[in-house]
Amino acid sequence: MNGAESDMNREIMLDGNAVAGVLHDIFALEMTASPTECATCGNVSDVGGLLAFTQAPGAVLRCPVCENVMLRIVETPDAIYLDARGAVYLRLERRAPEWASTE
């Protein structure tokens, strides 16, 4: 991205918390604190710290350091598409099953 494109995009940018609802629909977990690593520059960030662009038919989440695309999410009437090619990993916290409660 050149400087002018970057400035324009920053005006419409949100943080990754803007897509918390759709991520919860996909993973049934609170995802904004989940760490992910950029496949381009190696930066590790929580999903909530990614740069979110939601003014399209879907959402695009970019690395806050190099601004390369890490995640794309598109919802259709029949499905949700998640493209994570720009992420090395997305760490999901494992929860103990409710029946295993130690109360």
Contacts in CASP RR format, 6 or more apart in sequence:
PFRMAT RR
TARGET T0000
AUTHOR 0000-0000-0000
METHOD contacts of the structure
MODEL  1
MNGAESDMNREIMLDGNAVAGVLHDIFALEMTASPTECATCGNVSDVGGL
LAFTQAPGAVLRCPVCENVMLRIVETPDAIYLDARGAVYLRLERRAPEWA
STE
1 9 0 8 1.000
1 67 0 8 1.000
6 67 0 8 1.000
9 53 0 8 1.000
12 53 0 8 1.000
12 55 0 8 1.000
13 51 0 8 1.000
13 52 0 8 1.000
13 53 0 8 1.000
14 51 0 8 1.000
14 52 0 8 1.000
14 53 0 8 1.000
14 54 0 8 1.000
15 48 0 8 1.000
15 49 0 8 1.000
15 50 0 8 1.000
15 51 0 8 1.000
15 52 0 8 1.000
16 32 0 8 1.000
16 47 0 8 1.000
16 48 0 8 1.000
16 49 0 8 1.000
16 50 0 8 1.000
16 51 0 8 1.000
16 52 0 8 1.000
16 61 0 8 1.000
17 32 0 8 1.000
17 48 0 8 1.000
17 49 0 8 1.000
17 52 0 8 1.000
18 52 0 8 1.000
18 54 0 8 1.000
18 59 0 8 1.000
19 52 0 8 1.000
19 54 0 8 1.000
19 59 0 8 1.000
19 61 0 8 1.000
19 73 0 8 1.000
20 30 0 8 1.000
20 31 0 8 1.000
20 32 0 8 1.000
20 48 0 8 1.000
22 59 0 8 1.000
22 73 0 8 1.000
22 75 0 8 1.000
22 80 0 8 1.000
23 29 0 8 1.000
23 31 0 8 1.000
23 32 0 8 1.000
23 47 0 8 1.000
23 73 0 8 1.000
24 30 0 8 1.000
24 31 0 8 1.000
25 80 0 8 1.000
26 73 0 8 1.000
26 80 0 8 1.000
26 82 0 8 1.000
27 92 0 8 1.000
29 92 0 8 1.000
29 93 0 8 1.000
29 95 0 8 1.000
31 47 0 8 1.000
31 92 0 8 1.000
32 46 0 8 1.000
32 47 0 8 1.000
32 48 0 8 1.000
32 49 0 8 1.000
33 46 0 8 1.000
33 47 0 8 1.000
33 48 0 8 1.000
34 46 0 8 1.000
34 47 0 8 1.000
34 90 0 8 1.000
34 91 0 8 1.000
34 92 0 8 1.000
34 93 0 8 1.000
35 44 0 8 1.000
35 45 0 8 1.000
35 46 0 8 1.000
35 47 0 8 1.000
35 90 0 8 1.000
35 91 0 8 1.000
36 44 0 8 1.000
36 45 0 8 1.000
36 46 0 8 1.000
36 47 0 8 1.000
36 50 0 8 1.000
36 70 0 8 1.000
36 71 0 8 1.000
36 87 0 8 1.000
36 88 0 8 1.000
36 89 0 8 1.000
36 90 0 8 1.000
36 91 0 8 1.000
37 43 0 8 1.000
37 44 0 8 1.000
37 87 0 8 1.000
37 88 0 8 1.000
37 89 0 8 1.000
38 44 0 8 1.000
38 45 0 8 1.000
38 63 0 8 1.000
38 65 0 8 1.000
38 66 0 8 1.000
38 68 0 8 1.000
38 70 0 8 1.000
38 86 0 8 1.000
38 87 0 8 1.000
38 88 0 8 1.000
39 68 0 8 1.000
39 70 0 8 1.000
39 85 0 8 1.000
39 86 0 8 1.000
39 87 0 8 1.000
39 88 0 8 1.000
40 63 0 8 1.000
40 66 0 8 1.000
40 68 0 8 1.000
40 86 0 8 1.000
41 63 0 8 1.000
41 65 0 8 1.000
41 66 0 8 1.000
41 68 0 8 1.000
42 88 0 8 1.000
43 63 0 8 1.000
43 64 0 8 1.000
43 65 0 8 1.000
43 66 0 8 1.000
45 63 0 8 1.000
45 64 0 8 1.000
45 65 0 8 1.000
47 61 0 8 1.000
47 71 0 8 1.000
47 90 0 8 1.000
49 64 0 8 1.000
50 61 0 8 1.000
50 62 0 8 1.000
50 63 0 8 1.000
50 64 0 8 1.000
50 70 0 8 1.000
50 71 0 8 1.000
51 61 0 8 1.000
51 62 0 8 1.000
51 63 0 8 1.000
51 64 0 8 1.000
51 67 0 8 1.000
52 59 0 8 1.000
52 60 0 8 1.000
52 61 0 8 1.000
52 62 0 8 1.000
53 59 0 8 1.000
53 60 0 8 1.000
53 61 0 8 1.000
53 62 0 8 1.000
57 74 0 8 1.000
58 72 0 8 1.000
58 73 0 8 1.000
58 74 0 8 1.000
58 75 0 8 1.000
59 71 0 8 1.000
59 72 0 8 1.000
59 73 0 8 1.000
59 74 0 8 1.000
60 69 0 8 1.000
60 71 0 8 1.000
60 72 0 8 1.000
61 69 0 8 1.000
61 70 0 8 1.000
61 71 0 8 1.000
61 72 0 8 1.000
61 73 0 8 1.000
62 68 0 8 1.000
62 69 0 8 1.000
62 70 0 8 1.000
63 70 0 8 1.000
68 86 0 8 1.000
69 86 0 8 1.000
70 84 0 8 1.000
70 86 0 8 1.000
70 87 0 8 1.000
71 82 0 8 1.000
71 83 0 8 1.000
71 84 0 8 1.000
71 86 0 8 1.000
71 87 0 8 1.000
71 90 0 8 1.000
72 81 0 8 1.000
72 82 0 8 1.000
72 83 0 8 1.000
73 80 0 8 1.000
73 81 0 8 1.000
73 82 0 8 1.000
73 83 0 8 1.000
74 80 0 8 1.000
74 81 0 8 1.000
75 81 0 8 1.000
84 90 0 8 1.000
END
